[in-house]
Amino acid sequence: MSIQTATKTLANGVEMPWVGLGVYKAEAGNEVERAVKSALEAGYRSIDTASFYGNEHSVGKAIAESGVPADDIFLTTKVWNDEQGFNETLEAFERSREKLGVDVIDLYLIHWPVPGKYKETWGALEKLYEDGKVRAIGVSNFTDQHLEELMKIAKVKPMVNQVEFHPRLFQKDLLEYCQTHDIQLEAWRPLGQGDLLDADPVQRIAEKHGKKPAQVLIRWSMENNVITIPKSVTPERIKSNAEVFDFALDAEDLQAIDGLNEDRRYGYHPDNFPYS
Ligand SMILES: NC(=O)c1ccc[n+]([C@@H]2O[C@H](COP(=O)([O-])OP(=O)(O)OC[C@H]3O[C@@H](n4cnc5c(N)ncnc54)[C@H](OP(=O)(O)O)[C@@H]3O)[C@@H](O)[C@H]2O)c1
């Protein structure tokens, strides 16, 4: 297994790479283009962007110039909060698709559960799915309560929920809820934006396996059956973050890393996001 071949099967049968490249805060232009090309060279076949990141055009350009067939790359983008609503989302989708320069987007996500809006937005995602414009649809930053509410009106169940997930925020209940409902959990900020790399058990376990702390953190998400999208714009780190298929964490390692949980977020809790 390698970063190029390891996938998880979504509820509708679509294969989604287990590890992808996140590009939040990767600047449009040279920075993100170099990151995407380095990732594709290193074997990554999944890129996670969003209209909010302002770099979709550069991501699309890098893919087109990479020499890797666009069909082989799993592309995720997201509808931002001020683009939500039924018609607004359909329009936002077309803008994203045009910038990315692809016919079909693999995974389209509702970026945050905007109160009073996300159900209508979901209707638009269902339409895009029915029309064959996206291969899978999902949500991001949804709690189990948001998912319960959504499922009351959904014709198509979300296939993915992308949430903040790392050892300091081991959302075990949400993970179990998603597993019960066949919703694939996907981890954002898997490295705690770098803050988790120095945590004691992470360093120690990395040394034990002859691996890097970032690789241990990526592997921890994988051991929990969670898809993960570490971000880097540094070619050596991008390559190194992909080398997570030649070792495994044992029960003792997992217990030590799980012990870091303190329900601590680096980002917003979905109920406290400044929506307006
Ligand atoms: N849905 C959402 O609301 C949401 C929110 C946040 C993030 N996300 C997604 O999740 C992705 C990942 O999260 P994130 O970008 O917030 O943080 P992250 O992946 O946890 O951490 C990225 C940081 O770690 C550094 N880094 C990466 N690999 C490293 C290594 N091997 N050694 C040392 N440092 C390393 C990067 O530096 P350099 O880049 O300088 O190398 C960067 O500063 C995002 O890019 C985005 O796609 C989604």
The ligand as an SDF file (V2000), in Angstrom:
LIG
                    3D

 48 52  0  0  0  0  0  0  0  0999 V2000
  -13.0510   22.1900    6.8200 N   0  0  0  0  0  0  0  0  0  0  0  0
  -12.4520   23.0820    7.5590 C   0  0  0  0  0  0  0  0  0  0  0  0
  -13.1110   23.9370    8.2070 O   0  0  0  0  0  0  0  0  0  0  0  0
  -10.9640   23.1030    7.6420 C   0  0  0  0  0  0  0  0  0  0  0  0
  -10.3250   23.9040    8.5930 C   0  0  0  0  0  0  0  0  0  0  0  0
   -8.9390   23.8930    8.6360 C   0  0  0  0  0  0  0  0  0  0  0  0
   -8.2180   23.0800    7.7800 C   0  0  0  0  0  0  0  0  0  0  0  0
   -8.8680   22.3220    6.8310 N   0  0  0  0  0  0  0  0  0  0  0  0
   -8.1280   21.4750    5.8750 C   0  0  0  0  0  0  0  0  0  0  0  0
   -7.2090   20.6540    6.5800 O   0  0  0  0  0  0  0  0  0  0  0  0
   -5.8920   20.8760    6.0820 C   0  0  0  0  0  0  0  0  0  0  0  0
   -4.8530   20.6530    7.1740 C   0  0  0  0  0  0  0  0  0  0  0  0
   -5.0570   21.5040    8.2890 O   0  0  0  0  0  0  0  0  0  0  0  0
   -4.1570   22.7810    8.6130 P   0  0  0  0  0  0  0  0  0  0  0  0
   -3.5680   23.3100    7.3550 O   0  0  0  0  0  0  0  0  0  0  0  0
   -4.9860   23.7030    9.3930 O   0  0  0  0  0  0  0  0  0  0  0  0
   -3.0180   22.2620    9.5900 O   0  0  0  0  0  0  0  0  0  0  0  0
   -2.0480   20.9740    9.7160 P   0  0  0  0  0  0  0  0  0  0  0  0
   -2.0710   20.1400    8.4880 O   0  0  0  0  0  0  0  0  0  0  0  0
   -2.3530   20.3480   11.0200 O   0  0  0  0  0  0  0  0  0  0  0  0
   -0.6160   21.6700    9.8590 O   0  0  0  0  0  0  0  0  0  0  0  0
   -0.0230   22.4090    8.8440 C   0  0  0  0  0  0  0  0  0  0  0  0
    1.2490   23.0630    9.4120 C   0  0  0  0  0  0  0  0  0  0  0  0
    2.2010   22.0450    9.7600 O   0  0  0  0  0  0  0  0  0  0  0  0
    3.4270   22.2860    9.0750 C   0  0  0  0  0  0  0  0  0  0  0  0
    3.9420   20.9480    8.6640 N   0  0  0  0  0  0  0  0  0  0  0  0
    3.4100   20.0960    7.7600 C   0  0  0  0  0  0  0  0  0  0  0  0
    4.1270   18.9720    7.6690 N   0  0  0  0  0  0  0  0  0  0  0  0
    5.1620   19.1060    8.5330 C   0  0  0  0  0  0  0  0  0  0  0  0
    6.2700   18.2890    8.8790 C   0  0  0  0  0  0  0  0  0  0  0  0
    6.4340   17.0850    8.2970 N   0  0  0  0  0  0  0  0  0  0  0  0
    7.1370   18.7310    9.8120 N   0  0  0  0  0  0  0  0  0  0  0  0
    6.9610   19.9560   10.3910 C   0  0  0  0  0  0  0  0  0  0  0  0
    5.9400   20.7780   10.1140 N   0  0  0  0  0  0  0  0  0  0  0  0
    5.0460   20.3680    9.1970 C   0  0  0  0  0  0  0  0  0  0  0  0
    3.0760   23.1430    7.8650 C   0  0  0  0  0  0  0  0  0  0  0  0
    4.1650   23.9670    7.5120 O   0  0  0  0  0  0  0  0  0  0  0  0
    4.5980   24.3110    6.0010 P   0  0  0  0  0  0  0  0  0  0  0  0
    3.3510   24.4400    5.1660 O   0  0  0  0  0  0  0  0  0  0  0  0
    5.3200   25.6050    6.1500 O   0  0  0  0  0  0  0  0  0  0  0  0
    5.4890   23.1960    5.5300 O   0  0  0  0  0  0  0  0  0  0  0  0
    1.9310   23.9820    8.4300 C   0  0  0  0  0  0  0  0  0  0  0  0
    2.4240   25.0790    9.1770 O   0  0  0  0  0  0  0  0  0  0  0  0
   -5.9810   22.3250    5.5590 C   0  0  0  0  0  0  0  0  0  0  0  0
   -4.9110   22.6830    4.7280 O   0  0  0  0  0  0  0  0  0  0  0  0
   -7.3120   22.2950    4.8720 C   0  0  0  0  0  0  0  0  0  0  0  0
   -7.2290   21.6520    3.6130 O   0  0  0  0  0  0  0  0  0  0  0  0
  -10.2280   22.3170    6.7690 C   0  0  0  0  0  0  0  0  0  0  0  0
  1  2  1  0
  2  3  2  0
  2  4  1  0
  4  5  1  0
  4 48  2  0
  5  6  2  0
  6  7  1  0
  7  8  2  0
  8  9  1  0
  8 48  1  0
  9 10  1  0
  9 46  1  0
 10 11  1  0
 11 12  1  0
 11 44  1  0
 12 13  1  0
 13 14  1  0
 14 15  2  0
 14 16  1  0
 14 17  1  0
 17 18  1  0
 18 19  2  0
 18 20  1  0
 18 21  1  0
 21 22  1  0
 22 23  1  0
 23 24  1  0
 23 42  1  0
 24 25  1  0
 25 26  1  0
 25 36  1  0
 26 27  1  0
 26 35  1  0
 27 28  2  0
 28 29  1  0
 29 30  1  0
 29 35  2  0
 30 31  1  0
 30 32  2  0
 32 33  1  0
 33 34  2  0
 34 35  1  0
 36 37  1  0
 36 42  1  0
 37 38  1  0
 38 39  2  0
 38 40  1  0
 38 41  1  0
 42 43  1  0
 44 45  1  0
 44 46  1  0
 46 47  1  0
M  CHG  2   8   1  16  -1
M  END
$$$$
